[in-house]
Amino acid sequence: MKSRIIIGAAAALTLTLGSCVSNKKYNQMADQYRTANEGLIECNANTKSMEVMLKDLKALNADLKEAYGAIKSSLDQAMANNHQGSVNIAKLVDEINASNKYIKQLVEAKSKSDSLNMVLTNNLTRSLNTDELRDVDVKVLKGVVYISLADNMLYKSGSYDISPAAMDILGKIAKIIKDYKDYDVLVEGNTDNVPISRTNIRNNWDLSALRASSVVQALQNDFGIDPSRLTAGGRGEYNPIATNSTSSGRAENRRTEIIITPKLDQFLDLIDKAPDTL
């Protein structure tokens, strides 16, 4: 619009100059020309300023778009991580619950076994009189009941035949064993280190195994214990509990132990059911 005004003013000035005009009129028109020219210069300057501003705004808009894209990408990644974190936490909670359940089952089984062992030991001890308790030692070690029978009470020296007095004690022990059908029974024979000198017994290994076998067969044949629960073993002179350098120590080492243990099936079943994360 301003350009048109300026062009028109210039044309008018040209026409005017072509005719006879007064100095006053000429000066007025010259002033109008200068004003129009200055307006044109200002307009051009403003146009350039607007172009620079528009360029700057376009650059700013591009920067804002780039920043928005980065923020959106970070937000998307954060949301994805948060979802994965929630999944991982839920999985961890499930694993902890499974482990706690398994541990609780083990503790319950162990507590039940310990309680039964204590009752079994008390019942066995109460069934024996004072004289019998001198030849029988009853104790619980690591969840296992050990009944240690003195050699001189069970057998004659160098023999594996059970004495009549020992049969009375075995009868009382057998009664307790019958009441606890969930327990297995291992009978172990032990000797001192003095070599055996009998033609039908080769060494202390033989003697210890024969003595254990005699007790197992008495429990089965005389007292009706299920033989599937019984095991006989001989350890010879190689499991001493005292020194063999004294007569009293050798007497302690000559012993037969009846070892009563809970059946392992329940514990093996628990092991099979153990969570994979343990």
Disulfide bonds with the S-S distance in Angstrom:
none
